[in-house]
């Protein structure tokens, strides 16, 4: 596994941790937690998209017929 995959997996992990923390903050009644939830989701989805785009040549064999 190269460095770019490790960094993207790190961002994915941090996105999930941020999502859990923001959800706990939202449950506790803070009305400003929506922005934290949105930021965590953007980080998570961008990490997933980065992993797919960077590793597309490796996973392209699954899309061939």
Jmol script that loads the backbone (N, CA, C; Angstrom):
load data "model"
ATOM      1  N   UNK A   1       0.856  -1.169   0.000  1.00  0.00           N
ATOM      2  CA  UNK A   1       0.000   0.000   0.000  1.00  0.00           C
ATOM      3  C   UNK A   1       0.904   1.234   0.000  1.00  0.00           C
ATOM      4  N   UNK A   2       0.633   2.122  -0.905  1.00  0.00           N
ATOM      5  CA  UNK A   2       1.482   3.310  -0.997  1.00  0.00           C
ATOM      6  C   UNK A   2       0.950   4.437  -0.108  1.00  0.00           C
ATOM      7  N   UNK A   3       1.692   5.522  -0.098  1.00  0.00           N
ATOM      8  CA  UNK A   3       1.413   6.622   0.824  1.00  0.00           C
ATOM      9  C   UNK A   3       0.064   7.285   0.548  1.00  0.00           C
ATOM     10  N   UNK A   4      -0.298   7.419  -0.708  1.00  0.00           N
ATOM     11  CA  UNK A   4      -1.562   8.090  -1.028  1.00  0.00           C
ATOM     12  C   UNK A   4      -2.759   7.294  -0.507  1.00  0.00           C
ATOM     13  N   UNK A   5      -2.705   5.976  -0.635  1.00  0.00           N
ATOM     14  CA  UNK A   5      -3.787   5.160  -0.087  1.00  0.00           C
ATOM     15  C   UNK A   5      -3.858   5.284   1.426  1.00  0.00           C
ATOM     16  N   UNK A   6      -2.708   5.314   2.078  1.00  0.00           N
ATOM     17  CA  UNK A   6      -2.697   5.453   3.534  1.00  0.00           C
ATOM     18  C   UNK A   6      -3.286   6.783   3.966  1.00  0.00           C
ATOM     19  N   UNK A   7      -2.946   7.845   3.246  1.00  0.00           N
ATOM     20  CA  UNK A   7      -3.476   9.168   3.592  1.00  0.00           C
ATOM     21  C   UNK A   7      -4.987   9.217   3.374  1.00  0.00           C
ATOM     22  N   UNK A   8      -5.457   8.650   2.271  1.00  0.00           N
ATOM     23  CA  UNK A   8      -6.895   8.653   2.015  1.00  0.00           C
ATOM     24  C   UNK A   8      -7.648   7.786   3.014  1.00  0.00           C
ATOM     25  N   UNK A   9      -7.071   6.665   3.415  1.00  0.00           N
ATOM     26  CA  UNK A   9      -7.703   5.851   4.448  1.00  0.00           C
ATOM     27  C   UNK A   9      -7.703   6.566   5.794  1.00  0.00           C
ATOM     28  N   UNK A  10      -6.651   7.335   6.065  1.00  0.00           N
ATOM     29  CA  UNK A  10      -6.603   8.138   7.283  1.00  0.00           C
ATOM     30  C   UNK A  10      -7.713   9.191   7.270  1.00  0.00           C
ATOM     31  N   UNK A  11      -7.903   9.872   6.128  1.00  0.00           N
ATOM     32  CA  UNK A  11      -8.984  10.849   6.021  1.00  0.00           C
ATOM     33  C   UNK A  11     -10.348  10.179   6.154  1.00  0.00           C
ATOM     34  N   UNK A  12     -10.491   8.982   5.605  1.00  0.00           N
ATOM     35  CA  UNK A  12     -11.750   8.260   5.733  1.00  0.00           C
ATOM     36  C   UNK A  12     -12.030   7.929   7.193  1.00  0.00           C
ATOM     37  N   UNK A  13     -11.015   7.462   7.894  1.00  0.00           N
ATOM     38  CA  UNK A  13     -11.169   7.166   9.319  1.00  0.00           C
ATOM     39  C   UNK A  13     -11.525   8.425  10.100  1.00  0.00           C
ATOM     40  N   UNK A  14     -10.827   9.524   9.815  1.00  0.00           N
ATOM     41  CA  UNK A  14     -11.126  10.779  10.501  1.00  0.00           C
ATOM     42  C   UNK A  14     -12.527  11.284  10.165  1.00  0.00           C
ATOM     43  N   UNK A  15     -12.992  11.037   8.943  1.00  0.00           N
ATOM     44  CA  UNK A  15     -14.352  11.420   8.572  1.00  0.00           C
ATOM     45  C   UNK A  15     -15.397  10.673   9.385  1.00  0.00           C
ATOM     46  N   UNK A  16     -15.162   9.365   9.582  1.00  0.00           N
ATOM     47  CA  UNK A  16     -16.094   8.584  10.393  1.00  0.00           C
ATOM     48  C   UNK A  16     -16.047   9.007  11.857  1.00  0.00           C
ATOM     49  N   UNK A  17     -14.858   9.263  12.360  1.00  0.00           N
ATOM     50  CA  UNK A  17     -14.751   9.725  13.751  1.00  0.00           C
ATOM     51  C   UNK A  17     -15.438  11.078  13.907  1.00  0.00           C
ATOM     52  N   UNK A  18     -15.224  11.964  12.958  1.00  0.00           N
ATOM     53  CA  UNK A  18     -15.882  13.270  12.996  1.00  0.00           C
ATOM     54  C   UNK A  18     -17.389  13.160  12.901  1.00  0.00           C
ATOM     55  N   UNK A  19     -17.860  12.207  12.113  1.00  0.00           N
ATOM     56  CA  UNK A  19     -19.295  11.995  11.986  1.00  0.00           C
ATOM     57  C   UNK A  19     -19.902  11.509  13.304  1.00  0.00           C
ATOM     58  N   UNK A  20     -19.213  10.617  13.975  1.00  0.00           N
ATOM     59  CA  UNK A  20     -19.703  10.114  15.267  1.00  0.00           C
ATOM     60  C   UNK A  20     -19.692  11.223  16.318  1.00  0.00           C
ATOM     61  N   UNK A  21     -18.607  11.992  16.361  1.00  0.00           N
ATOM     62  CA  UNK A  21     -18.514  13.083  17.337  1.00  0.00           C
ATOM     63  C   UNK A  21     -19.584  14.141  17.066  1.00  0.00           C
ATOM     64  N   UNK A  22     -19.774  14.489  15.799  1.00  0.00           N
ATOM     65  CA  UNK A  22     -20.788  15.491  15.464  1.00  0.00           C
ATOM     66  C   UNK A  22     -22.188  14.980  15.771  1.00  0.00           C
ATOM     67  N   UNK A  23     -22.425  13.685  15.580  1.00  0.00           N
ATOM     68  CA  UNK A  23     -23.738  13.132  15.903  1.00  0.00           C
ATOM     69  C   UNK A  23     -23.989  13.180  17.406  1.00  0.00           C
ATOM     70  N   UNK A  24     -22.959  12.895  18.202  1.00  0.00           N
ATOM     71  CA  UNK A  24     -23.118  12.979  19.660  1.00  0.00           C
ATOM     72  C   UNK A  24     -23.393  14.424  20.077  1.00  0.00           C
ATOM     73  N   UNK A  25     -22.694  15.356  19.457  1.00  0.00           N
ATOM     74  CA  UNK A  25     -22.933  16.775  19.760  1.00  0.00           C
ATOM     75  C   UNK A  25     -24.353  17.169  19.367  1.00  0.00           C
ATOM     76  N   UNK A  26     -24.825  16.673  18.224  1.00  0.00           N
ATOM     77  CA  UNK A  26     -26.176  16.985  17.766  1.00  0.00           C
ATOM     78  C   UNK A  26     -27.224  16.384  18.698  1.00  0.00           C
ATOM     79  N   UNK A  27     -26.982  15.163  19.157  1.00  0.00           N
ATOM     80  CA  UNK A  27     -27.928  14.507  20.066  1.00  0.00           C
ATOM     81  C   UNK A  27     -28.001  15.245  21.403  1.00  0.00           C
ATOM     82  N   UNK A  28     -26.852  15.810  21.832  1.00  0.00           N
ATOM     83  CA  UNK A  28     -26.847  16.500  23.117  1.00  0.00           C
ATOM     84  C   UNK A  28     -27.580  17.838  23.068  1.00  0.00           C
ATOM     85  N   UNK A  29     -27.976  18.280  21.881  1.00  0.00           N
ATOM     86  CA  UNK A  29     -28.830  19.446  21.793  1.00  0.00           C
ATOM     87  C   UNK A  29     -28.191  20.699  21.247  1.00  0.00           C
ATOM     88  N   UNK A  30     -26.996  20.615  20.738  1.00  0.00           N
ATOM     89  CA  UNK A  30     -26.354  21.799  20.164  1.00  0.00           C
ATOM     90  C   UNK A  30     -26.925  22.046  18.771  1.00  0.00           C
ATOM     91  N   UNK A  31     -27.536  23.213  18.544  1.00  0.00           N
ATOM     92  CA  UNK A  31     -28.146  23.455  17.228  1.00  0.00           C
ATOM     93  C   UNK A  31     -27.123  23.746  16.129  1.00  0.00           C
ATOM     94  N   UNK A  32     -25.873  24.015  16.488  1.00  0.00           N
ATOM     95  CA  UNK A  32     -24.856  24.330  15.487  1.00  0.00           C
ATOM     96  C   UNK A  32     -24.080  23.105  15.028  1.00  0.00           C
ATOM     97  N   UNK A  33     -24.513  21.932  15.372  1.00  0.00           N
ATOM     98  CA  UNK A  33     -23.794  20.714  14.998  1.00  0.00           C
ATOM     99  C   UNK A  33     -24.050  20.309  13.550  1.00  0.00           C
ATOM    100  N   UNK A  34     -24.994  20.953  12.890  1.00  0.00           N
ATOM    101  CA  UNK A  34     -25.262  20.619  11.491  1.00  0.00           C
ATOM    102  C   UNK A  34     -24.044  20.886  10.610  1.00  0.00           C
ATOM    103  N   UNK A  35     -23.340  21.954  10.879  1.00  0.00           N
ATOM    104  CA  UNK A  35     -22.151  22.277  10.095  1.00  0.00           C
ATOM    105  C   UNK A  35     -21.057  21.237  10.319  1.00  0.00           C
ATOM    106  N   UNK A  36     -20.899  20.773  11.545  1.00  0.00           N
ATOM    107  CA  UNK A  36     -19.897  19.737  11.830  1.00  0.00           C
ATOM    108  C   UNK A  36     -20.265  18.437  11.128  1.00  0.00           C
ATOM    109  N   UNK A  37     -21.545  18.091  11.112  1.00  0.00           N
ATOM    110  CA  UNK A  37     -21.991  16.901  10.396  1.00  0.00           C
ATOM    111  C   UNK A  37     -21.730  17.025   8.899  1.00  0.00           C
ATOM    112  N   UNK A  38     -22.005  18.181   8.343  1.00  0.00           N
ATOM    113  CA  UNK A  38     -21.788  18.393   6.915  1.00  0.00           C
ATOM    114  C   UNK A  38     -20.306  18.306   6.555  1.00  0.00           C
ATOM    115  N   UNK A  39     -19.460  18.894   7.361  1.00  0.00           N
ATOM    116  CA  UNK A  39     -18.022  18.842   7.103  1.00  0.00           C
ATOM    117  C   UNK A  39     -17.500  17.412   7.194  1.00  0.00           C
ATOM    118  N   UNK A  40     -17.957  16.671   8.183  1.00  0.00           N
ATOM    119  CA  UNK A  40     -17.523  15.278   8.333  1.00  0.00           C
ATOM    120  C   UNK A  40     -17.982  14.427   7.155  1.00  0.00           C
ATOM    121  N   UNK A  41     -19.183  14.668   6.675  1.00  0.00           N
ATOM    122  CA  UNK A  41     -19.663  13.910   5.516  1.00  0.00           C
ATOM    123  C   UNK A  41     -18.896  14.259   4.253  1.00  0.00           C
ATOM    124  N   UNK A  42     -18.549  15.533   4.081  1.00  0.00           N
ATOM    125  CA  UNK A  42     -17.760  15.934   2.918  1.00  0.00           C
ATOM    126  C   UNK A  42     -16.377  15.288   2.953  1.00  0.00           C
ATOM    127  N   UNK A  43     -15.769  15.257   4.120  1.00  0.00           N
ATOM    128  CA  UNK A  43     -14.457  14.607   4.261  1.00  0.00           C
ATOM    129  C   UNK A  43     -14.571  13.124   3.937  1.00  0.00           C
ATOM    130  N   UNK A  44     -15.608  12.486   4.440  1.00  0.00           N
ATOM    131  CA  UNK A  44     -15.796  11.052   4.218  1.00  0.00           C
ATOM    132  C   UNK A  44     -16.020  10.742   2.744  1.00  0.00           C
ATOM    133  N   UNK A  45     -16.909  11.481   2.103  1.00  0.00           N
ATOM    134  CA  UNK A  45     -17.207  11.209   0.696  1.00  0.00           C
ATOM    135  C   UNK A  45     -16.040  11.566  -0.217  1.00  0.00           C
ATOM    136  N   UNK A  46     -15.309  12.617   0.115  1.00  0.00           N
ATOM    137  CA  UNK A  46     -14.149  12.953  -0.713  1.00  0.00           C
ATOM    138  C   UNK A  46     -13.042  11.914  -0.566  1.00  0.00           C
ATOM    139  N   UNK A  47     -12.883  11.339   0.612  1.00  0.00           N
ATOM    140  CA  UNK A  47     -11.891  10.270   0.794  1.00  0.00           C
ATOM    141  C   UNK A  47     -12.295   9.023   0.017  1.00  0.00           C
ATOM    142  N   UNK A  48     -13.569   8.691   0.026  1.00  0.00           N
ATOM    143  CA  UNK A  48     -14.043   7.535  -0.738  1.00  0.00           C
ATOM    144  C   UNK A  48     -13.852   7.778  -2.228  1.00  0.00           C
ATOM    145  N   UNK A  49     -14.200   8.970  -2.701  1.00  0.00           N
ATOM    146  CA  UNK A  49     -14.018   9.285  -4.116  1.00  0.00           C
ATOM    147  C   UNK A  49     -12.541   9.270  -4.497  1.00  0.00           C
ATOM    148  N   UNK A  50     -11.686   9.774  -3.635  1.00  0.00           N
ATOM    149  CA  UNK A  50     -10.252   9.754  -3.903  1.00  0.00           C
ATOM    150  C   UNK A  50      -9.702   8.345  -3.976  1.00  0.00           C
ATOM    151  N   UNK A  51     -10.160   7.478  -3.087  1.00  0.00           N
ATOM    152  CA  UNK A  51      -9.727   6.081  -3.141  1.00  0.00           C
ATOM    153  C   UNK A  51     -10.181   5.406  -4.426  1.00  0.00           C
ATOM    154  N   UNK A  52     -11.399   5.661  -4.842  1.00  0.00           N
ATOM    155  CA  UNK A  52     -11.905   5.053  -6.073  1.00  0.00           C
ATOM    156  C   UNK A  52     -11.144   5.569  -7.284  1.00  0.00           C
ATOM    157  N   UNK A  53     -10.946   6.883  -7.361  1.00  0.00           N
ATOM    158  CA  UNK A  53     -10.263   7.459  -8.515  1.00  0.00           C
ATOM    159  C   UNK A  53      -8.807   7.023  -8.568  1.00  0.00           C
ATOM    160  N   UNK A  54      -8.129   7.020  -7.435  1.00  0.00           N
ATOM    161  CA  UNK A  54      -6.712   6.672  -7.423  1.00  0.00           C
ATOM    162  C   UNK A  54      -6.493   5.188  -7.722  1.00  0.00           C
ATOM    163  N   UNK A  55      -7.389   4.332  -7.258  1.00  0.00           N
ATOM    164  CA  UNK A  55      -7.228   2.898  -7.447  1.00  0.00           C
ATOM    165  C   UNK A  55      -8.056   2.345  -8.593  1.00  0.00           C
ATOM    166  N   UNK A  56      -8.592   3.213  -9.438  1.00  0.00           N
ATOM    167  CA  UNK A  56      -9.451   2.745 -10.523  1.00  0.00           C
ATOM    168  C   UNK A  56      -8.741   1.794 -11.480  1.00  0.00           C
ATOM    169  N   UNK A  57      -7.473   2.032 -11.847  1.00  0.00           N
ATOM    170  CA  UNK A  57      -6.821   1.034 -12.714  1.00  0.00           C
ATOM    171  C   UNK A  57      -6.704  -0.347 -12.065  1.00  0.00           C
ATOM    172  N   UNK A  58      -6.596  -0.389 -10.762  1.00  0.00           N
ATOM    173  CA  UNK A  58      -6.500  -1.674 -10.071  1.00  0.00           C
ATOM    174  C   UNK A  58      -7.850  -2.380  -9.979  1.00  0.00           C
ATOM    175  N   UNK A  59      -8.937  -1.614  -9.844  1.00  0.00           N
ATOM    176  CA  UNK A  59     -10.257  -2.224  -9.702  1.00  0.00           C
ATOM    177  C   UNK A  59     -11.020  -2.252 -11.013  1.00  0.00           C
ATOM    178  N   UNK A  60     -10.411  -1.827 -12.091  1.00  0.00           N
ATOM    179  CA  UNK A  60     -11.081  -1.785 -13.383  1.00  0.00           C
ATOM    180  C   UNK A  60     -11.395  -3.186 -13.893  1.00  0.00           C
ATOM    181  N   UNK A  61     -10.678  -4.177 -13.450  1.00  0.00           N
ATOM    182  CA  UNK A  61     -10.926  -5.544 -13.914  1.00  0.00           C
ATOM    183  C   UNK A  61     -12.286  -6.052 -13.456  1.00  0.00           C
ATOM    184  N   UNK A  62     -12.836  -5.466 -12.390  1.00  0.00           N
ATOM    185  CA  UNK A  62     -14.159  -5.877 -11.932  1.00  0.00           C
ATOM    186  C   UNK A  62     -15.272  -5.333 -12.807  1.00  0.00           C
ATOM    187  N   UNK A  63     -14.985  -4.302 -13.613  1.00  0.00           N
ATOM    188  CA  UNK A  63     -15.990  -3.687 -14.455  1.00  0.00           C
ATOM    189  C   UNK A  63     -15.956  -4.195 -15.884  1.00  0.00           C
ATOM    190  N   UNK A  64     -14.998  -5.033 -16.218  1.00  0.00           N
ATOM    191  CA  UNK A  64     -14.904  -5.585 -17.577  1.00  0.00           C
ATOM    192  C   UNK A  64     -15.843  -6.762 -17.723  1.00  0.00           C
ATOM    193  N   UNK A  65     -16.222  -7.008 -18.956  1.00  0.00           N
ATOM    194  CA  UNK A  65     -17.097  -8.151 -19.226  1.00  0.00           C
ATOM    195  C   UNK A  65     -16.325  -9.254 -19.882  1.00  0.00           C
TER     196      UNK A  65
END
end "model"
wireframe off; spacefill off
backbone 0.3
color backbone group
